[in-house]
Amino acid sequence: PAFKDDPDLYVFPKLKYVGIELWQVKSGTLFNNILIADDPEYA
C-alpha cells in the first residue's frame, strides 16, 4: 500500500488501560516512581 503520513499516530484518545512489563536482573529491585502524564513539560 502507498505510504500515508499520520502526524497523530501516537495519539490514543480512548486509551483506558496500560500494561507495564519489567525484567529484573537482580532480585529485590523496587519501582515506586512511575509517572503517566500527557504533558511533556510536566514529565
mmCIF file of the N, C-alpha and C atoms, coordinates in Angstrom:
data_MODEL
# 
_entry.id   MODEL 
# 
loop_
_atom_site.group_PDB 
_atom_site.id 
_atom_site.type_symbol 
_atom_site.label_atom_id 
_atom_site.label_alt_id 
_atom_site.label_comp_id 
_atom_site.label_asym_id 
_atom_site.label_entity_id 
_atom_site.label_seq_id 
_atom_site.pdbx_PDB_ins_code 
_atom_site.Cartn_x 
_atom_site.Cartn_y 
_atom_site.Cartn_z 
_atom_site.occupancy 
_atom_site.B_iso_or_equiv 
_atom_site.pdbx_formal_charge 
_atom_site.auth_seq_id 
_atom_site.auth_comp_id 
_atom_site.auth_asym_id 
_atom_site.auth_atom_id 
_atom_site.pdbx_PDB_model_num 
ATOM 1   N N  . PRO A 1 1  ? 0.823  -1.207 0.000  1.00 0.00 ? 1  PRO A N  1 
ATOM 2   C CA . PRO A 1 1  ? 0.000  0.000  0.000  1.00 0.00 ? 1  PRO A CA 1 
ATOM 3   C C  . PRO A 1 1  ? 0.856  1.256  0.000  1.00 0.00 ? 1  PRO A C  1 
ATOM 4   N N  . ALA A 1 2  ? 0.310  2.320  -0.482 1.00 0.00 ? 2  ALA A N  1 
ATOM 5   C CA . ALA A 1 2  ? 1.016  3.597  -0.520 1.00 0.00 ? 2  ALA A CA 1 
ATOM 6   C C  . ALA A 1 2  ? 1.148  4.167  0.888  1.00 0.00 ? 2  ALA A C  1 
ATOM 7   N N  . PHE A 1 3  ? 2.295  4.774  1.166  1.00 0.00 ? 3  PHE A N  1 
ATOM 8   C CA . PHE A 1 3  ? 2.540  5.376  2.482  1.00 0.00 ? 3  PHE A CA 1 
ATOM 9   C C  . PHE A 1 3  ? 1.680  6.609  2.668  1.00 0.00 ? 3  PHE A C  1 
ATOM 10  N N  . LYS A 1 4  ? 1.082  6.721  3.831  1.00 0.00 ? 4  LYS A N  1 
ATOM 11  C CA . LYS A 1 4  ? 0.290  7.900  4.174  1.00 0.00 ? 4  LYS A CA 1 
ATOM 12  C C  . LYS A 1 4  ? 0.765  8.390  5.535  1.00 0.00 ? 4  LYS A C  1 
ATOM 13  N N  . ASP A 1 5  ? 1.323  9.597  5.579  1.00 0.00 ? 5  ASP A N  1 
ATOM 14  C CA . ASP A 1 5  ? 1.840  10.156 6.826  1.00 0.00 ? 5  ASP A CA 1 
ATOM 15  C C  . ASP A 1 5  ? 0.693  10.491 7.775  1.00 0.00 ? 5  ASP A C  1 
ATOM 16  N N  . ASP A 1 6  ? 0.849  10.087 9.037  1.00 0.00 ? 6  ASP A N  1 
ATOM 17  C CA . ASP A 1 6  ? -0.159 10.381 10.060 1.00 0.00 ? 6  ASP A CA 1 
ATOM 18  C C  . ASP A 1 6  ? 0.534  11.071 11.230 1.00 0.00 ? 6  ASP A C  1 
ATOM 19  N N  . PRO A 1 7  ? 0.437  12.403 11.358 1.00 0.00 ? 7  PRO A N  1 
ATOM 20  C CA . PRO A 1 7  ? 1.126  13.121 12.433 1.00 0.00 ? 7  PRO A CA 1 
ATOM 21  C C  . PRO A 1 7  ? 0.575  12.802 13.823 1.00 0.00 ? 7  PRO A C  1 
ATOM 22  N N  . ASP A 1 8  ? -0.615 12.235 13.907 1.00 0.00 ? 8  ASP A N  1 
ATOM 23  C CA . ASP A 1 8  ? -1.211 11.887 15.202 1.00 0.00 ? 8  ASP A CA 1 
ATOM 24  C C  . ASP A 1 8  ? -1.194 10.383 15.445 1.00 0.00 ? 8  ASP A C  1 
ATOM 25  N N  . LEU A 1 9  ? -0.245 9.677  14.885 1.00 0.00 ? 9  LEU A N  1 
ATOM 26  C CA . LEU A 1 9  ? -0.169 8.229  15.011 1.00 0.00 ? 9  LEU A CA 1 
ATOM 27  C C  . LEU A 1 9  ? -0.064 7.782  16.467 1.00 0.00 ? 9  LEU A C  1 
ATOM 28  N N  . TYR A 1 10 ? 0.588  8.571  17.305 1.00 0.00 ? 10 TYR A N  1 
ATOM 29  C CA . TYR A 1 10 ? 0.818  8.210  18.706 1.00 0.00 ? 10 TYR A CA 1 
ATOM 30  C C  . TYR A 1 10 ? -0.355 8.576  19.614 1.00 0.00 ? 10 TYR A C  1 
ATOM 31  N N  . VAL A 1 11 ? -1.374 9.235  19.121 1.00 0.00 ? 11 VAL A N  1 
ATOM 32  C CA . VAL A 1 11 ? -2.492 9.705  19.946 1.00 0.00 ? 11 VAL A CA 1 
ATOM 33  C C  . VAL A 1 11 ? -3.530 8.592  20.098 1.00 0.00 ? 11 VAL A C  1 
ATOM 34  N N  . PHE A 1 12 ? -3.842 8.252  21.342 1.00 0.00 ? 12 PHE A N  1 
ATOM 35  C CA . PHE A 1 12 ? -4.861 7.256  21.651 1.00 0.00 ? 12 PHE A CA 1 
ATOM 36  C C  . PHE A 1 12 ? -5.917 7.909  22.543 1.00 0.00 ? 12 PHE A C  1 
ATOM 37  N N  . PRO A 1 13 ? -6.938 8.547  21.978 1.00 0.00 ? 13 PRO A N  1 
ATOM 38  C CA . PRO A 1 13 ? -7.888 9.314  22.788 1.00 0.00 ? 13 PRO A CA 1 
ATOM 39  C C  . PRO A 1 13 ? -8.745 8.462  23.715 1.00 0.00 ? 13 PRO A C  1 
ATOM 40  N N  . LYS A 1 14 ? -8.971 7.196  23.388 1.00 0.00 ? 14 LYS A N  1 
ATOM 41  C CA . LYS A 1 14 ? -9.849 6.366  24.217 1.00 0.00 ? 14 LYS A CA 1 
ATOM 42  C C  . LYS A 1 14 ? -9.080 5.288  24.972 1.00 0.00 ? 14 LYS A C  1 
ATOM 43  N N  . LEU A 1 15 ? -7.814 5.498  25.231 1.00 0.00 ? 15 LEU A N  1 
ATOM 44  C CA . LEU A 1 15 ? -6.993 4.531  25.943 1.00 0.00 ? 15 LEU A CA 1 
ATOM 45  C C  . LEU A 1 15 ? -7.422 4.460  27.397 1.00 0.00 ? 15 LEU A C  1 
ATOM 46  N N  . LYS A 1 16 ? -7.708 3.253  27.896 1.00 0.00 ? 16 LYS A N  1 
ATOM 47  C CA . LYS A 1 16 ? -8.162 3.084  29.275 1.00 0.00 ? 16 LYS A CA 1 
ATOM 48  C C  . LYS A 1 16 ? -7.194 2.262  30.114 1.00 0.00 ? 16 LYS A C  1 
ATOM 49  N N  . TYR A 1 17 ? -6.368 1.452  29.492 1.00 0.00 ? 17 TYR A N  1 
ATOM 50  C CA . TYR A 1 17 ? -5.507 0.544  30.234 1.00 0.00 ? 17 TYR A CA 1 
ATOM 51  C C  . TYR A 1 17 ? -4.074 0.633  29.718 1.00 0.00 ? 17 TYR A C  1 
ATOM 52  N N  . VAL A 1 18 ? -3.131 0.434  30.618 1.00 0.00 ? 18 VAL A N  1 
ATOM 53  C CA . VAL A 1 18 ? -1.717 0.426  30.263 1.00 0.00 ? 18 VAL A CA 1 
ATOM 54  C C  . VAL A 1 18 ? -1.078 -0.782 30.930 1.00 0.00 ? 18 VAL A C  1 
ATOM 55  N N  . GLY A 1 19 ? -0.308 -1.538 30.185 1.00 0.00 ? 19 GLY A N  1 
ATOM 56  C CA . GLY A 1 19 ? 0.423  -2.672 30.739 1.00 0.00 ? 19 GLY A CA 1 
ATOM 57  C C  . GLY A 1 19 ? 1.906  -2.341 30.794 1.00 0.00 ? 19 GLY A C  1 
ATOM 58  N N  . ILE A 1 20 ? 2.540  -2.698 31.897 1.00 0.00 ? 20 ILE A N  1 
ATOM 59  C CA . ILE A 1 20 ? 3.969  -2.442 32.065 1.00 0.00 ? 20 ILE A CA 1 
ATOM 60  C C  . ILE A 1 20 ? 4.649  -3.771 32.363 1.00 0.00 ? 20 ILE A C  1 
ATOM 61  N N  . GLU A 1 21 ? 5.667  -4.096 31.590 1.00 0.00 ? 21 GLU A N  1 
ATOM 62  C CA . GLU A 1 21 ? 6.425  -5.321 31.808 1.00 0.00 ? 21 GLU A CA 1 
ATOM 63  C C  . GLU A 1 21 ? 7.841  -4.938 32.218 1.00 0.00 ? 21 GLU A C  1 
ATOM 64  N N  . LEU A 1 22 ? 8.280  -5.435 33.360 1.00 0.00 ? 22 LEU A N  1 
ATOM 65  C CA . LEU A 1 22 ? 9.620  -5.128 33.868 1.00 0.00 ? 22 LEU A CA 1 
ATOM 66  C C  . LEU A 1 22 ? 10.428 -6.416 33.976 1.00 0.00 ? 22 LEU A C  1 
ATOM 67  N N  . TRP A 1 23 ? 11.625 -6.385 33.444 1.00 0.00 ? 23 TRP A N  1 
ATOM 68  C CA . TRP A 1 23 ? 12.537 -7.509 33.585 1.00 0.00 ? 23 TRP A CA 1 
ATOM 69  C C  . TRP A 1 23 ? 13.579 -7.126 34.622 1.00 0.00 ? 23 TRP A C  1 
ATOM 70  N N  . GLN A 1 24 ? 13.711 -7.941 35.643 1.00 0.00 ? 24 GLN A N  1 
ATOM 71  C CA . GLN A 1 24 ? 14.680 -7.655 36.694 1.00 0.00 ? 24 GLN A CA 1 
ATOM 72  C C  . GLN A 1 24 ? 15.852 -8.620 36.589 1.00 0.00 ? 24 GLN A C  1 
ATOM 73  N N  . VAL A 1 25 ? 17.047 -8.067 36.531 1.00 0.00 ? 25 VAL A N  1 
ATOM 74  C CA . VAL A 1 25 ? 18.255 -8.883 36.509 1.00 0.00 ? 25 VAL A CA 1 
ATOM 75  C C  . VAL A 1 25 ? 18.638 -9.249 37.936 1.00 0.00 ? 25 VAL A C  1 
ATOM 76  N N  . LYS A 1 26 ? 18.444 -8.316 38.832 1.00 0.00 ? 26 LYS A N  1 
ATOM 77  C CA . LYS A 1 26 ? 18.780 -8.532 40.234 1.00 0.00 ? 26 LYS A CA 1 
ATOM 78  C C  . LYS A 1 26 ? 17.490 -8.494 41.049 1.00 0.00 ? 26 LYS A C  1 
ATOM 79  N N  . SER A 1 27 ? 17.236 -9.516 41.854 1.00 0.00 ? 27 SER A N  1 
ATOM 80  C CA . SER A 1 27 ? 16.014 -9.540 42.654 1.00 0.00 ? 27 SER A CA 1 
ATOM 81  C C  . SER A 1 27 ? 16.068 -8.476 43.743 1.00 0.00 ? 27 SER A C  1 
ATOM 82  N N  . GLY A 1 28 ? 14.910 -8.010 44.147 1.00 0.00 ? 28 GLY A N  1 
ATOM 83  C CA . GLY A 1 28 ? 14.826 -7.017 45.207 1.00 0.00 ? 28 GLY A CA 1 
ATOM 84  C C  . GLY A 1 28 ? 14.725 -5.592 44.714 1.00 0.00 ? 28 GLY A C  1 
ATOM 85  N N  . THR A 1 29 ? 14.720 -5.382 43.402 1.00 0.00 ? 29 THR A N  1 
ATOM 86  C CA . THR A 1 29 ? 14.592 -4.033 42.865 1.00 0.00 ? 29 THR A CA 1 
ATOM 87  C C  . THR A 1 29 ? 13.158 -3.551 43.030 1.00 0.00 ? 29 THR A C  1 
ATOM 88  N N  . LEU A 1 30 ? 12.981 -2.332 43.523 1.00 0.00 ? 30 LEU A N  1 
ATOM 89  C CA . LEU A 1 30 ? 11.654 -1.766 43.730 1.00 0.00 ? 30 LEU A CA 1 
ATOM 90  C C  . LEU A 1 30 ? 11.467 -0.548 42.837 1.00 0.00 ? 30 LEU A C  1 
ATOM 91  N N  . PHE A 1 31 ? 10.279 -0.406 42.287 1.00 0.00 ? 31 PHE A N  1 
ATOM 92  C CA . PHE A 1 31 ? 9.922  0.760  41.493 1.00 0.00 ? 31 PHE A CA 1 
ATOM 93  C C  . PHE A 1 31 ? 8.759  1.450  42.189 1.00 0.00 ? 31 PHE A C  1 
ATOM 94  N N  . ASN A 1 32 ? 8.951  2.675  42.624 1.00 0.00 ? 32 ASN A N  1 
ATOM 95  C CA . ASN A 1 32 ? 7.877  3.399  43.297 1.00 0.00 ? 32 ASN A CA 1 
ATOM 96  C C  . ASN A 1 32 ? 7.687  4.795  42.710 1.00 0.00 ? 32 ASN A C  1 
ATOM 97  N N  . ASN A 1 33 ? 8.193  5.019  41.524 1.00 0.00 ? 33 ASN A N  1 
ATOM 98  C CA . ASN A 1 33 ? 8.090  6.358  40.936 1.00 0.00 ? 33 ASN A CA 1 
ATOM 99  C C  . ASN A 1 33 ? 7.771  6.288  39.443 1.00 0.00 ? 33 ASN A C  1 
ATOM 100 N N  . ILE A 1 34 ? 6.674  5.623  39.106 1.00 0.00 ? 34 ILE A N  1 
ATOM 101 C CA . ILE A 1 34 ? 6.238  5.531  37.712 1.00 0.00 ? 34 ILE A CA 1 
ATOM 102 C C  . ILE A 1 34 ? 5.257  6.665  37.446 1.00 0.00 ? 34 ILE A C  1 
ATOM 103 N N  . LEU A 1 35 ? 5.539  7.470  36.435 1.00 0.00 ? 35 LEU A N  1 
ATOM 104 C CA . LEU A 1 35 ? 4.709  8.628  36.102 1.00 0.00 ? 35 LEU A CA 1 
ATOM 105 C C  . LEU A 1 35 ? 4.041  8.407  34.751 1.00 0.00 ? 35 LEU A C  1 
ATOM 106 N N  . ILE A 1 36 ? 2.730  8.585  34.716 1.00 0.00 ? 36 ILE A N  1 
ATOM 107 C CA . ILE A 1 36 ? 1.983  8.552  33.467 1.00 0.00 ? 36 ILE A CA 1 
ATOM 108 C C  . ILE A 1 36 ? 1.333  9.918  33.312 1.00 0.00 ? 36 ILE A C  1 
ATOM 109 N N  . ALA A 1 37 ? 1.698  10.641 32.266 1.00 0.00 ? 37 ALA A N  1 
ATOM 110 C CA . ALA A 1 37 ? 1.194  12.003 32.074 1.00 0.00 ? 37 ALA A CA 1 
ATOM 111 C C  . ALA A 1 37 ? 1.005  12.269 30.588 1.00 0.00 ? 37 ALA A C  1 
ATOM 112 N N  . ASP A 1 38 ? 0.212  13.284 30.287 1.00 0.00 ? 38 ASP A N  1 
ATOM 113 C CA . ASP A 1 38 ? 0.018  13.658 28.893 1.00 0.00 ? 38 ASP A CA 1 
ATOM 114 C C  . ASP A 1 38 ? 0.635  15.015 28.575 1.00 0.00 ? 38 ASP A C  1 
ATOM 115 N N  . ASP A 1 39 ? 1.454  15.518 29.483 1.00 0.00 ? 39 ASP A N  1 
ATOM 116 C CA . ASP A 1 39 ? 2.101  16.815 29.300 1.00 0.00 ? 39 ASP A CA 1 
ATOM 117 C C  . ASP A 1 39 ? 3.616  16.626 29.317 1.00 0.00 ? 39 ASP A C  1 
ATOM 118 N N  . PRO A 1 40 ? 4.295  16.725 28.175 1.00 0.00 ? 40 PRO A N  1 
ATOM 119 C CA . PRO A 1 40 ? 5.745  16.533 28.144 1.00 0.00 ? 40 PRO A CA 1 
ATOM 120 C C  . PRO A 1 40 ? 6.504  17.497 29.049 1.00 0.00 ? 40 PRO A C  1 
ATOM 121 N N  . GLU A 1 41 ? 6.031  18.716 29.197 1.00 0.00 ? 41 GLU A N  1 
ATOM 122 C CA . GLU A 1 41 ? 6.714  19.677 30.070 1.00 0.00 ? 41 GLU A CA 1 
ATOM 123 C C  . GLU A 1 41 ? 6.652  19.229 31.532 1.00 0.00 ? 41 GLU A C  1 
ATOM 124 N N  . TYR A 1 42 ? 5.521  18.705 31.975 1.00 0.00 ? 42 TYR A N  1 
ATOM 125 C CA . TYR A 1 42 ? 5.378  18.224 33.352 1.00 0.00 ? 42 TYR A CA 1 
ATOM 126 C C  . TYR A 1 42 ? 6.240  16.987 33.585 1.00 0.00 ? 42 TYR A C  1 
ATOM 127 N N  . ALA A 1 43 ? 6.268  16.098 32.596 1.00 0.00 ? 43 ALA A N  1 
ATOM 128 C CA . ALA A 1 43 ? 7.034  14.865 32.729 1.00 0.00 ? 43 ALA A CA 1 
ATOM 129 C C  . ALA A 1 43 ? 8.517  15.166 32.759 1.00 0.00 ? 43 ALA A C  1 
# 
